[in-house]
Amino acid sequence: MRVPIRKGDARLFSPLDYHLSPEKYRELEEKLKKLHIRQPKEAAEVKRLAEMGDFSENAGYQLAKGRLRGLNQRIMDMENLLKRAEIVVADQDISIIKVGHRVTIASNNKETTYTIRGASESDPTAGFISHGSPLGAALLGHRVGEEINLDVNGKIKKYKIIKIEA
């Protein structure tokens, strides 16, 4: 008999970032509502397939039960995230960079604007960086006109802070 090999529970050990923008919080609430709507349907499917008898050879039942288990886990994870969420609203004090601010920086005569958000909303190509990313962490606490040096793959890259917006 072969022993089942389960996927590792890496998600239990990776730290979650609870910083969310109001938009992301509302988006997750909507997703959670949809998952709650799906849950009774999945449970009814498991019950229907369980009535077919022999569980050990009922592949449909095993798959449906796995889907329901995954759905329940996603619901629990999302409820946990929403319960612990820290809603990040851009501070109106723009004297120093904080999470939620839009920052314009210059490097090699090229200006780029980023909004500093939580890790779950990080998308550098769209202009959103995480406060935990190397650049985001280096920017926090600095002021307009200051220069920061960031080690990128062994090379020091210089950034000058041009503008901070709420």
CNS distance restraints for C-alpha pairs under 8 A (distance, minus, plus):
assign (resid   9 and name CA) (resid  13 and name CA) 7.55 0.50 0.50
assign (resid  10 and name CA) (resid  14 and name CA) 6.36 0.50 0.50
assign (resid  17 and name CA) (resid 118 and name CA) 6.32 0.50 0.50
assign (resid  17 and name CA) (resid 119 and name CA) 5.97 0.50 0.50
assign (resid  17 and name CA) (resid 120 and name CA) 6.99 0.50 0.50
assign (resid  18 and name CA) (resid  81 and name CA) 6.56 0.50 0.50
assign (resid  18 and name CA) (resid  84 and name CA) 6.39 0.50 0.50
assign (resid  18 and name CA) (resid  85 and name CA) 4.65 0.50 0.50
assign (resid  18 and name CA) (resid  86 and name CA) 5.65 0.50 0.50
assign (resid  18 and name CA) (resid 118 and name CA) 7.19 0.50 0.50
assign (resid  19 and name CA) (resid  85 and name CA) 6.05 0.50 0.50
assign (resid  19 and name CA) (resid  86 and name CA) 4.85 0.50 0.50
assign (resid  19 and name CA) (resid  87 and name CA) 6.04 0.50 0.50
assign (resid  19 and name CA) (resid  88 and name CA) 6.16 0.50 0.50
assign (resid  19 and name CA) (resid 117 and name CA) 7.14 0.50 0.50
assign (resid  19 and name CA) (resid 118 and name CA) 4.75 0.50 0.50
assign (resid  19 and name CA) (resid 119 and name CA) 7.56 0.50 0.50
assign (resid  20 and name CA) (resid  24 and name CA) 5.96 0.50 0.50
assign (resid  20 and name CA) (resid  25 and name CA) 6.07 0.50 0.50
assign (resid  20 and name CA) (resid  85 and name CA) 6.43 0.50 0.50
assign (resid  20 and name CA) (resid  86 and name CA) 6.04 0.50 0.50
assign (resid  20 and name CA) (resid  87 and name CA) 5.07 0.50 0.50
assign (resid  20 and name CA) (resid  88 and name CA) 5.77 0.50 0.50
assign (resid  20 and name CA) (resid 117 and name CA) 7.21 0.50 0.50
assign (resid  20 and name CA) (resid 118 and name CA) 5.87 0.50 0.50
assign (resid  20 and name CA) (resid 120 and name CA) 7.59 0.50 0.50
assign (resid  20 and name CA) (resid 121 and name CA) 7.56 0.50 0.50
assign (resid  21 and name CA) (resid  25 and name CA) 6.24 0.50 0.50
assign (resid  21 and name CA) (resid  87 and name CA) 5.52 0.50 0.50
assign (resid  21 and name CA) (resid  88 and name CA) 5.11 0.50 0.50
assign (resid  21 and name CA) (resid  89 and name CA) 6.62 0.50 0.50
assign (resid  21 and name CA) (resid 100 and name CA) 7.91 0.50 0.50
assign (resid  21 and name CA) (resid 117 and name CA) 7.27 0.50 0.50
assign (resid  21 and name CA) (resid 118 and name CA) 7.84 0.50 0.50
assign (resid  22 and name CA) (resid  26 and name CA) 6.30 0.50 0.50
assign (resid  22 and name CA) (resid  87 and name CA) 6.01 0.50 0.50
assign (resid  22 and name CA) (resid  88 and name CA) 7.04 0.50 0.50
assign (resid  22 and name CA) (resid  89 and name CA) 7.37 0.50 0.50
assign (resid  23 and name CA) (resid  27 and name CA) 6.21 0.50 0.50
assign (resid  24 and name CA) (resid  28 and name CA) 6.17 0.50 0.50
assign (resid  24 and name CA) (resid 121 and name CA) 7.66 0.50 0.50
assign (resid  25 and name CA) (resid  29 and name CA) 6.26 0.50 0.50
assign (resid  25 and name CA) (resid  82 and name CA) 7.14 0.50 0.50
assign (resid  25 and name CA) (resid  85 and name CA) 7.95 0.50 0.50
assign (resid  25 and name CA) (resid  87 and name CA) 7.55 0.50 0.50
assign (resid  26 and name CA) (resid  30 and name CA) 6.30 0.50 0.50
assign (resid  27 and name CA) (resid  31 and name CA) 6.36 0.50 0.50
assign (resid  28 and name CA) (resid  32 and name CA) 6.11 0.50 0.50
assign (resid  28 and name CA) (resid  78 and name CA) 7.39 0.50 0.50
assign (resid  28 and name CA) (resid  82 and name CA) 7.67 0.50 0.50
assign (resid  29 and name CA) (resid  33 and name CA) 6.31 0.50 0.50
assign (resid  29 and name CA) (resid  82 and name CA) 7.68 0.50 0.50
assign (resid  30 and name CA) (resid  34 and name CA) 6.43 0.50 0.50
assign (resid  31 and name CA) (resid  35 and name CA) 6.27 0.50 0.50
assign (resid  32 and name CA) (resid  36 and name CA) 6.20 0.50 0.50
assign (resid  32 and name CA) (resid  75 and name CA) 6.50 0.50 0.50
assign (resid  32 and name CA) (resid  78 and name CA) 6.81 0.50 0.50
assign (resid  32 and name CA) (resid  79 and name CA) 7.59 0.50 0.50
assign (resid  33 and name CA) (resid  37 and name CA) 6.32 0.50 0.50
assign (resid  34 and name CA) (resid  38 and name CA) 6.36 0.50 0.50
assign (resid  35 and name CA) (resid  39 and name CA) 6.21 0.50 0.50
assign (resid  35 and name CA) (resid  71 and name CA) 7.19 0.50 0.50
assign (resid  35 and name CA) (resid  75 and name CA) 6.70 0.50 0.50
assign (resid  36 and name CA) (resid  40 and name CA) 7.60 0.50 0.50
assign (resid  36 and name CA) (resid  75 and name CA) 7.50 0.50 0.50
assign (resid  37 and name CA) (resid  41 and name CA) 7.66 0.50 0.50
assign (resid  38 and name CA) (resid  42 and name CA) 6.34 0.50 0.50
assign (resid  39 and name CA) (resid  43 and name CA) 6.17 0.50 0.50
assign (resid  39 and name CA) (resid  68 and name CA) 7.20 0.50 0.50
assign (resid  39 and name CA) (resid  71 and name CA) 7.09 0.50 0.50
assign (resid  39 and name CA) (resid  72 and name CA) 7.55 0.50 0.50
assign (resid  40 and name CA) (resid  44 and name CA) 6.05 0.50 0.50
assign (resid  41 and name CA) (resid  45 and name CA) 6.28 0.50 0.50
assign (resid  42 and name CA) (resid  46 and name CA) 6.33 0.50 0.50
assign (resid  42 and name CA) (resid  64 and name CA) 7.13 0.50 0.50
assign (resid  42 and name CA) (resid  67 and name CA) 7.54 0.50 0.50
assign (resid  42 and name CA) (resid  68 and name CA) 5.81 0.50 0.50
assign (resid  43 and name CA) (resid  47 and name CA) 6.25 0.50 0.50
assign (resid  43 and name CA) (resid  68 and name CA) 6.60 0.50 0.50
assign (resid  44 and name CA) (resid  48 and name CA) 6.09 0.50 0.50
assign (resid  45 and name CA) (resid  49 and name CA) 6.16 0.50 0.50
assign (resid  45 and name CA) (resid  64 and name CA) 6.84 0.50 0.50
assign (resid  46 and name CA) (resid  50 and name CA) 6.02 0.50 0.50
assign (resid  46 and name CA) (resid  61 and name CA) 6.03 0.50 0.50
assign (resid  46 and name CA) (resid  64 and name CA) 5.56 0.50 0.50
assign (resid  46 and name CA) (resid  65 and name CA) 5.87 0.50 0.50
assign (resid  46 and name CA) (resid  68 and name CA) 7.80 0.50 0.50
assign (resid  47 and name CA) (resid  51 and name CA) 6.53 0.50 0.50
assign (resid  48 and name CA) (resid  52 and name CA) 7.34 0.50 0.50
assign (resid  49 and name CA) (resid  58 and name CA) 7.94 0.50 0.50
assign (resid  49 and name CA) (resid  60 and name CA) 6.77 0.50 0.50
assign (resid  49 and name CA) (resid  61 and name CA) 5.13 0.50 0.50
assign (resid  50 and name CA) (resid  55 and name CA) 6.98 0.50 0.50
assign (resid  50 and name CA) (resid  61 and name CA) 6.12 0.50 0.50
assign (resid  52 and name CA) (resid  58 and name CA) 7.82 0.50 0.50
assign (resid  53 and name CA) (resid  58 and name CA) 7.64 0.50 0.50
assign (resid  54 and name CA) (resid  58 and name CA) 6.20 0.50 0.50
assign (resid  55 and name CA) (resid  59 and name CA) 7.98 0.50 0.50
assign (resid  55 and name CA) (resid  61 and name CA) 6.99 0.50 0.50
assign (resid  55 and name CA) (resid  62 and name CA) 7.56 0.50 0.50
assign (resid  58 and name CA) (resid  62 and name CA) 6.50 0.50 0.50
assign (resid  59 and name CA) (resid  63 and name CA) 6.17 0.50 0.50
assign (resid  60 and name CA) (resid  64 and name CA) 6.08 0.50 0.50
assign (resid  61 and name CA) (resid  65 and name CA) 5.98 0.50 0.50
assign (resid  62 and name CA) (resid  66 and name CA) 6.19 0.50 0.50
assign (resid  63 and name CA) (resid  67 and name CA) 6.23 0.50 0.50
assign (resid  64 and name CA) (resid  68 and name CA) 6.18 0.50 0.50
assign (resid  65 and name CA) (resid  69 and name CA) 6.07 0.50 0.50
assign (resid  66 and name CA) (resid  70 and name CA) 6.14 0.50 0.50
assign (resid  67 and name CA) (resid  71 and name CA) 6.08 0.50 0.50
assign (resid  68 and name CA) (resid  72 and name CA) 6.08 0.50 0.50
assign (resid  69 and name CA) (resid  73 and name CA) 6.21 0.50 0.50
assign (resid  70 and name CA) (resid  74 and name CA) 6.22 0.50 0.50
assign (resid  71 and name CA) (resid  75 and name CA) 6.23 0.50 0.50
assign (resid  72 and name CA) (resid  76 and name CA) 6.22 0.50 0.50
assign (resid  73 and name CA) (resid  77 and name CA) 6.09 0.50 0.50
assign (resid  74 and name CA) (resid  78 and name CA) 6.01 0.50 0.50
assign (resid  75 and name CA) (resid  79 and name CA) 6.04 0.50 0.50
assign (resid  76 and name CA) (resid  80 and name CA) 6.10 0.50 0.50
assign (resid  77 and name CA) (resid  81 and name CA) 6.19 0.50 0.50
assign (resid  78 and name CA) (resid  82 and name CA) 6.12 0.50 0.50
assign (resid  79 and name CA) (resid  83 and name CA) 5.99 0.50 0.50
assign (resid  80 and name CA) (resid  84 and name CA) 6.27 0.50 0.50
assign (resid  81 and name CA) (resid  85 and name CA) 5.76 0.50 0.50
assign (resid  88 and name CA) (resid  99 and name CA) 7.04 0.50 0.50
assign (resid  88 and name CA) (resid 100 and name CA) 6.07 0.50 0.50
assign (resid  88 and name CA) (resid 117 and name CA) 7.70 0.50 0.50
assign (resid  89 and name CA) (resid 100 and name CA) 5.89 0.50 0.50
assign (resid  90 and name CA) (resid  98 and name CA) 7.73 0.50 0.50
assign (resid  90 and name CA) (resid  99 and name CA) 6.91 0.50 0.50
assign (resid  90 and name CA) (resid 100 and name CA) 4.29 0.50 0.50
assign (resid  90 and name CA) (resid 101 and name CA) 5.39 0.50 0.50
assign (resid  90 and name CA) (resid 166 and name CA) 5.13 0.50 0.50
assign (resid  91 and name CA) (resid  98 and name CA) 7.37 0.50 0.50
assign (resid  91 and name CA) (resid 100 and name CA) 7.11 0.50 0.50
assign (resid  91 and name CA) (resid 101 and name CA) 7.21 0.50 0.50
assign (resid  91 and name CA) (resid 166 and name CA) 6.08 0.50 0.50
assign (resid  92 and name CA) (resid 166 and name CA) 5.49 0.50 0.50
assign (resid  93 and name CA) (resid 166 and name CA) 7.58 0.50 0.50
assign (resid  94 and name CA) (resid 101 and name CA) 7.79 0.50 0.50
assign (resid  94 and name CA) (resid 164 and name CA) 5.96 0.50 0.50
assign (resid  94 and name CA) (resid 165 and name CA) 6.35 0.50 0.50
assign (resid  94 and name CA) (resid 166 and name CA) 6.47 0.50 0.50
assign (resid  95 and name CA) (resid 143 and name CA) 6.10 0.50 0.50
assign (resid  95 and name CA) (resid 144 and name CA) 7.55 0.50 0.50
assign (resid  95 and name CA) (resid 164 and name CA) 7.74 0.50 0.50
assign (resid  96 and name CA) (resid 140 and name CA) 7.54 0.50 0.50
assign (resid  96 and name CA) (resid 141 and name CA) 5.38 0.50 0.50
assign (resid  96 and name CA) (resid 142 and name CA) 5.33 0.50 0.50
assign (resid  96 and name CA) (resid 143 and name CA) 4.78 0.50 0.50
assign (resid  96 and name CA) (resid 144 and name CA) 7.59 0.50 0.50
assign (resid  96 and name CA) (resid 164 and name CA) 7.82 0.50 0.50
assign (resid  97 and name CA) (resid 101 and name CA) 6.45 0.50 0.50
assign (resid  97 and name CA) (resid 103 and name CA) 7.61 0.50 0.50
assign (resid  97 and name CA) (resid 139 and name CA) 6.64 0.50 0.50
assign (resid  97 and name CA) (resid 140 and name CA) 5.01 0.50 0.50
assign (resid  97 and name CA) (resid 141 and name CA) 5.08 0.50 0.50
assign (resid  97 and name CA) (resid 142 and name CA) 5.62 0.50 0.50
assign (resid  97 and name CA) (resid 143 and name CA) 6.45 0.50 0.50
assign (resid  97 and name CA) (resid 164 and name CA) 6.85 0.50 0.50
assign (resid  98 and name CA) (resid 116 and name CA) 7.64 0.50 0.50
assign (resid  98 and name CA) (resid 140 and name CA) 5.55 0.50 0.50
assign (resid  98 and name CA) (resid 141 and name CA) 6.48 0.50 0.50
assign (resid  99 and name CA) (resid 116 and name CA) 5.27 0.50 0.50
assign (resid  99 and name CA) (resid 117 and name CA) 5.79 0.50 0.50
assign (resid  99 and name CA) (resid 118 and name CA) 7.86 0.50 0.50
assign (resid  99 and name CA) (resid 131 and name CA) 6.45 0.50 0.50
assign (resid  99 and name CA) (resid 140 and name CA) 7.41 0.50 0.50
assign (resid 100 and name CA) (resid 115 and name CA) 6.36 0.50 0.50
assign (resid 100 and name CA) (resid 116 and name CA) 5.21 0.50 0.50
assign (resid 100 and name CA) (resid 117 and name CA) 5.53 0.50 0.50
assign (resid 100 and name CA) (resid 166 and name CA) 7.17 0.50 0.50
assign (resid 101 and name CA) (resid 115 and name CA) 5.68 0.50 0.50
assign (resid 101 and name CA) (resid 116 and name CA) 5.86 0.50 0.50
assign (resid 101 and name CA) (resid 164 and name CA) 6.62 0.50 0.50
assign (resid 101 and name CA) (resid 165 and name CA) 5.68 0.50 0.50
assign (resid 101 and name CA) (resid 166 and name CA) 4.96 0.50 0.50
assign (resid 102 and name CA) (resid 113 and name CA) 6.69 0.50 0.50
assign (resid 102 and name CA) (resid 114 and name CA) 5.54 0.50 0.50
assign (resid 102 and name CA) (resid 115 and name CA) 4.18 0.50 0.50
assign (resid 102 and name CA) (resid 116 and name CA) 6.53 0.50 0.50
assign (resid 102 and name CA) (resid 164 and name CA) 5.81 0.50 0.50
assign (resid 102 and name CA) (resid 165 and name CA) 4.96 0.50 0.50
assign (resid 102 and name CA) (resid 166 and name CA) 6.26 0.50 0.50
assign (resid 103 and name CA) (resid 113 and name CA) 5.46 0.50 0.50
assign (resid 103 and name CA) (resid 114 and name CA) 5.35 0.50 0.50
assign (resid 103 and name CA) (resid 115 and name CA) 6.20 0.50 0.50
assign (resid 103 and name CA) (resid 116 and name CA) 7.74 0.50 0.50
assign (resid 103 and name CA) (resid 161 and name CA) 7.30 0.50 0.50
assign (resid 103 and name CA) (resid 162 and name CA) 7.55 0.50 0.50
assign (resid 103 and name CA) (resid 163 and name CA) 5.74 0.50 0.50
assign (resid 103 and name CA) (resid 164 and name CA) 4.69 0.50 0.50
assign (resid 103 and name CA) (resid 165 and name CA) 6.36 0.50 0.50
assign (resid 104 and name CA) (resid 111 and name CA) 6.60 0.50 0.50
assign (resid 104 and name CA) (resid 112 and name CA) 5.53 0.50 0.50
assign (resid 104 and name CA) (resid 113 and name CA) 4.14 0.50 0.50
assign (resid 104 and name CA) (resid 114 and name CA) 6.44 0.50 0.50
assign (resid 104 and name CA) (resid 161 and name CA) 6.23 0.50 0.50
assign (resid 104 and name CA) (resid 162 and name CA) 5.36 0.50 0.50
assign (resid 104 and name CA) (resid 163 and name CA) 5.01 0.50 0.50
assign (resid 104 and name CA) (resid 164 and name CA) 6.52 0.50 0.50
assign (resid 105 and name CA) (resid 111 and name CA) 5.55 0.50 0.50
assign (resid 105 and name CA) (resid 112 and name CA) 5.46 0.50 0.50
assign (resid 105 and name CA) (resid 113 and name CA) 6.31 0.50 0.50
assign (resid 105 and name CA) (resid 159 and name CA) 6.19 0.50 0.50
assign (resid 105 and name CA) (resid 160 and name CA) 5.45 0.50 0.50
assign (resid 105 and name CA) (resid 161 and name CA) 4.54 0.50 0.50
assign (resid 105 and name CA) (resid 162 and name CA) 5.26 0.50 0.50
assign (resid 105 and name CA) (resid 163 and name CA) 7.14 0.50 0.50
assign (resid 106 and name CA) (resid 110 and name CA) 5.33 0.50 0.50
assign (resid 106 and name CA) (resid 111 and name CA) 4.28 0.50 0.50
assign (resid 106 and name CA) (resid 112 and name CA) 6.32 0.50 0.50
assign (resid 106 and name CA) (resid 159 and name CA) 5.58 0.50 0.50
assign (resid 106 and name CA) (resid 160 and name CA) 5.16 0.50 0.50
assign (resid 106 and name CA) (resid 161 and name CA) 6.55 0.50 0.50
assign (resid 106 and name CA) (resid 162 and name CA) 6.73 0.50 0.50
assign (resid 107 and name CA) (resid 111 and name CA) 6.58 0.50 0.50
assign (resid 107 and name CA) (resid 157 and name CA) 7.76 0.50 0.50
assign (resid 107 and name CA) (resid 158 and name CA) 6.19 0.50 0.50
assign (resid 107 and name CA) (resid 159 and name CA) 4.95 0.50 0.50
assign (resid 107 and name CA) (resid 160 and name CA) 6.63 0.50 0.50
assign (resid 113 and name CA) (resid 127 and name CA) 6.41 0.50 0.50
assign (resid 114 and name CA) (resid 124 and name CA) 7.57 0.50 0.50
assign (resid 114 and name CA) (resid 127 and name CA) 4.59 0.50 0.50
assign (resid 114 and name CA) (resid 128 and name CA) 5.39 0.50 0.50
assign (resid 114 and name CA) (resid 129 and name CA) 6.41 0.50 0.50
assign (resid 115 and name CA) (resid 127 and name CA) 6.10 0.50 0.50
assign (resid 115 and name CA) (resid 128 and name CA) 4.82 0.50 0.50
assign (resid 115 and name CA) (resid 129 and name CA) 6.22 0.50 0.50
assign (resid 116 and name CA) (resid 128 and name CA) 5.98 0.50 0.50
assign (resid 116 and name CA) (resid 129 and name CA) 5.12 0.50 0.50
assign (resid 116 and name CA) (resid 130 and name CA) 5.63 0.50 0.50
assign (resid 116 and name CA) (resid 131 and name CA) 5.74 0.50 0.50
assign (resid 116 and name CA) (resid 136 and name CA) 6.41 0.50 0.50
assign (resid 117 and name CA) (resid 121 and name CA) 6.38 0.50 0.50
assign (resid 117 and name CA) (resid 122 and name CA) 6.75 0.50 0.50
assign (resid 117 and name CA) (resid 128 and name CA) 6.57 0.50 0.50
assign (resid 117 and name CA) (resid 129 and name CA) 6.07 0.50 0.50
assign (resid 117 and name CA) (resid 130 and name CA) 5.05 0.50 0.50
assign (resid 117 and name CA) (resid 131 and name CA) 5.91 0.50 0.50
assign (resid 118 and name CA) (resid 122 and name CA) 6.65 0.50 0.50
assign (resid 118 and name CA) (resid 129 and name CA) 7.74 0.50 0.50
assign (resid 118 and name CA) (resid 130 and name CA) 5.04 0.50 0.50
assign (resid 118 and name CA) (resid 131 and name CA) 6.02 0.50 0.50
assign (resid 118 and name CA) (resid 132 and name CA) 7.63 0.50 0.50
assign (resid 119 and name CA) (resid 129 and name CA) 7.59 0.50 0.50
assign (resid 119 and name CA) (resid 130 and name CA) 4.77 0.50 0.50
assign (resid 119 and name CA) (resid 131 and name CA) 7.06 0.50 0.50
assign (resid 119 and name CA) (resid 132 and name CA) 6.88 0.50 0.50
assign (resid 120 and name CA) (resid 130 and name CA) 7.95 0.50 0.50
assign (resid 121 and name CA) (resid 128 and name CA) 6.97 0.50 0.50
assign (resid 121 and name CA) (resid 129 and name CA) 7.65 0.50 0.50
assign (resid 121 and name CA) (resid 130 and name CA) 7.26 0.50 0.50
assign (resid 122 and name CA) (resid 128 and name CA) 5.19 0.50 0.50
assign (resid 122 and name CA) (resid 129 and name CA) 4.77 0.50 0.50
assign (resid 122 and name CA) (resid 130 and name CA) 5.18 0.50 0.50
assign (resid 123 and name CA) (resid 127 and name CA) 6.38 0.50 0.50
assign (resid 123 and name CA) (resid 128 and name CA) 4.89 0.50 0.50
assign (resid 123 and name CA) (resid 129 and name CA) 6.00 0.50 0.50
assign (resid 124 and name CA) (resid 128 and name CA) 5.00 0.50 0.50
assign (resid 124 and name CA) (resid 129 and name CA) 5.39 0.50 0.50
assign (resid 129 and name CA) (resid 133 and name CA) 6.89 0.50 0.50
assign (resid 129 and name CA) (resid 135 and name CA) 7.93 0.50 0.50
assign (resid 129 and name CA) (resid 136 and name CA) 6.22 0.50 0.50
assign (resid 130 and name CA) (resid 136 and name CA) 5.78 0.50 0.50
assign (resid 130 and name CA) (resid 137 and name CA) 7.96 0.50 0.50
assign (resid 131 and name CA) (resid 135 and name CA) 7.99 0.50 0.50
assign (resid 131 and name CA) (resid 136 and name CA) 4.53 0.50 0.50
assign (resid 131 and name CA) (resid 137 and name CA) 5.25 0.50 0.50
assign (resid 131 and name CA) (resid 140 and name CA) 7.56 0.50 0.50
assign (resid 132 and name CA) (resid 136 and name CA) 6.10 0.50 0.50
assign (resid 132 and name CA) (resid 137 and name CA) 5.42 0.50 0.50
assign (resid 133 and name CA) (resid 137 and name CA) 5.82 0.50 0.50
assign (resid 134 and name CA) (resid 138 and name CA) 6.10 0.50 0.50
assign (resid 134 and name CA) (resid 150 and name CA) 7.70 0.50 0.50
assign (resid 135 and name CA) (resid 139 and name CA) 6.19 0.50 0.50
assign (resid 135 and name CA) (resid 150 and name CA) 7.24 0.50 0.50
assign (resid 136 and name CA) (resid 140 and name CA) 6.46 0.50 0.50
assign (resid 138 and name CA) (resid 148 and name CA) 7.09 0.50 0.50
assign (resid 138 and name CA) (resid 150 and name CA) 7.33 0.50 0.50
assign (resid 139 and name CA) (resid 148 and name CA) 7.42 0.50 0.50
assign (resid 142 and name CA) (resid 146 and name CA) 6.72 0.50 0.50
assign (resid 143 and name CA) (resid 161 and name CA) 7.02 0.50 0.50
assign (resid 144 and name CA) (resid 161 and name CA) 5.09 0.50 0.50
assign (resid 144 and name CA) (resid 162 and name CA) 5.64 0.50 0.50
assign (resid 144 and name CA) (resid 163 and name CA) 5.83 0.50 0.50
assign (resid 144 and name CA) (resid 164 and name CA) 6.81 0.50 0.50
assign (resid 145 and name CA) (resid 160 and name CA) 6.35 0.50 0.50
assign (resid 145 and name CA) (resid 161 and name CA) 5.29 0.50 0.50
assign (resid 145 and name CA) (resid 162 and name CA) 6.01 0.50 0.50
assign (resid 146 and name CA) (resid 160 and name CA) 5.89 0.50 0.50
assign (resid 146 and name CA) (resid 161 and name CA) 5.75 0.50 0.50
assign (resid 147 and name CA) (resid 158 and name CA) 6.71 0.50 0.50
assign (resid 147 and name CA) (resid 159 and name CA) 5.52 0.50 0.50
assign (resid 147 and name CA) (resid 160 and name CA) 4.35 0.50 0.50
assign (resid 147 and name CA) (resid 161 and name CA) 6.33 0.50 0.50
assign (resid 148 and name CA) (resid 158 and name CA) 5.80 0.50 0.50
assign (resid 148 and name CA) (resid 159 and name CA) 5.32 0.50 0.50
assign (resid 148 and name CA) (resid 160 and name CA) 6.47 0.50 0.50
assign (resid 149 and name CA) (resid 156 and name CA) 6.16 0.50 0.50
assign (resid 149 and name CA) (resid 157 and name CA) 5.61 0.50 0.50
assign (resid 149 and name CA) (resid 158 and name CA) 4.64 0.50 0.50
assign (resid 149 and name CA) (resid 159 and name CA) 6.42 0.50 0.50
assign (resid 150 and name CA) (resid 156 and name CA) 5.50 0.50 0.50
assign (resid 150 and name CA) (resid 157 and name CA) 5.17 0.50 0.50
assign (resid 150 and name CA) (resid 158 and name CA) 6.41 0.50 0.50
assign (resid 150 and name CA) (resid 159 and name CA) 7.85 0.50 0.50
assign (resid 151 and name CA) (resid 155 and name CA) 5.46 0.50 0.50
assign (resid 151 and name CA) (resid 156 and name CA) 4.50 0.50 0.50
assign (resid 151 and name CA) (resid 157 and name CA) 6.19 0.50 0.50
assign (resid 152 and name CA) (resid 156 and name CA) 6.12 0.50 0.50
assign (resid 152 and name CA) (resid 157 and name CA) 6.58 0.50 0.50
